[in-house]
């Protein structure tokens, strides 16, 4: 027989997984076509930098979905928050780089923002690799 607390935990994990899927799906839709998502959600048109900000918001929603994805407790430093921060920083660095090289939007802080996000993403990758090596060495 399953106790009430185990059943509650299973239900919580299912709801959390559903919410994560919805956020990731919405984030992907915002990246692909933010104008359609905004029109369907709030009935408004995007203009100016609206599509750019919509895509940035989409990237953030994907990271939120990854952070909220239920899983077993991390044993090797690969936590949901870690995965979310890595995904967010890598994707936003790539998108801002795209804007700076192929797009027409370039503000004073664009390249410093690219550098900071890329540095954080690379730093997270190095810490992940060293943590994985240590975990493998201990096995």
Secondary structure as GFF3:
##gff-version 3
##sequence-region A 1 139
A	DSSP	alpha_helix	4	42	.	.	.	ID=ss1
A	DSSP	alpha_helix	50	68	.	.	.	ID=ss2
A	DSSP	alpha_helix	80	101	.	.	.	ID=ss3
A	DSSP	alpha_helix	110	138	.	.	.	ID=ss4
###
